[in-house]
Amino acid sequence: MDSEHRIGRRLKLRHMEILLAVVETGSMAKAGAKLAISQPAISRAVAEMEQTLGVPIFDRSPQGVEPTQYGRALLKRGIAAFDELAQGVKDIAFLADPAVGELHIGTTPGLAEGIVLAVIDRMSREYPRVVIHLVPGGLHIQREALRERRIEFGFAGTAGPSSEQDVDTEVLFEEPLTVVASSENPWSRRRKIELKELKSEPWTWPAAGTLIDTLVIEAFRSQGVDPPRATVYADAYSFRIRLAATGRFLAVVPASIMRLAGKPASIKVLPVDLPATRRQIGIITLKNRTLSPLAQLFIQCARDVARPFAVH
């Protein structure tokens, strides 16, 4: 405890700021320029940190500096510390005026067109001066963005519980996939359709290897049919729906999209069952990270928007 107390007194926020700058720039000279202090001052601060900790935090080479395993461990905590300070500033600003603020949210491109769009629409009406930054990316990218504090939380679709120990997932609702077509497509006049009847049709759904691609393939196989290849692979829901609107294609889209984003008059949901294609739509957050009041407001709004889709 005495050792921890001594180190805690000698390590200052300025040291952490310098550590972050050196890692970001890869050079003590560049870190000095970024922080508007001399290179010798940077070198002294690094030497002080290494002397206090008793371990090297940087490896030096003619190409620059790289953090050691000790430096990376300190860096991880440093990012978290500065993030908590930044959140504290945001909390104060929010308490002073809850109608302003900025929020960085991760989302898959598809969910950005559905529930995220619906929540932003509702939030912007109540808080018109709030600025929201959408950071696109799949589940893996969002998890890394959470760890690096580039987003406060994210929206993603999953097929089951996460094995990540530092990430929490709050399931908002479960939804099946649906098949849509143009109202001019002959299939739109049918009252009941078996999935296997549509095997030879031109399809559009997300890229091979994605969650939706896997679910569609499994749906065909569950009916004893070899799955077809899609004619057009596209991640954007709006693109797939517009392609279906041409009259030739059948598109696979989540059921909520047709309600949250507004179904075009020229598009019809076909009466075909896609068995076992339910996926969980949820919010991912970093464990033990304090969310800003604005983030908590957004998440509560997302719960309200998602309530009609929740399985009871």
Protein Blocks (a to p, Z undefined) as FASTA:
>chain_A
ZZmmmmmmmpcfklmmmmmmmmmnopaklmmmmnopafklmmmmmmmmmmmnopafbdcd
fkbccddfklmmmmmmmmmmmmmmmmmmmmmmmmmommgccddddddfklmmmmmmmmmm
mmmmmmmmbccdddeddfklmmmmmmnopafbdcdddfbdcfbfkbccddfbdcdddddd
dfkbmklmpcbdcfklmmmpccddddehiaklmmmmmmmmmnopacdddfbdcfblklmm
mmmmnopaccdddfklmmmnopafkbccddbddehiaccddddddehiacdfklmmmmmm
mmmmmmmmpcZZ
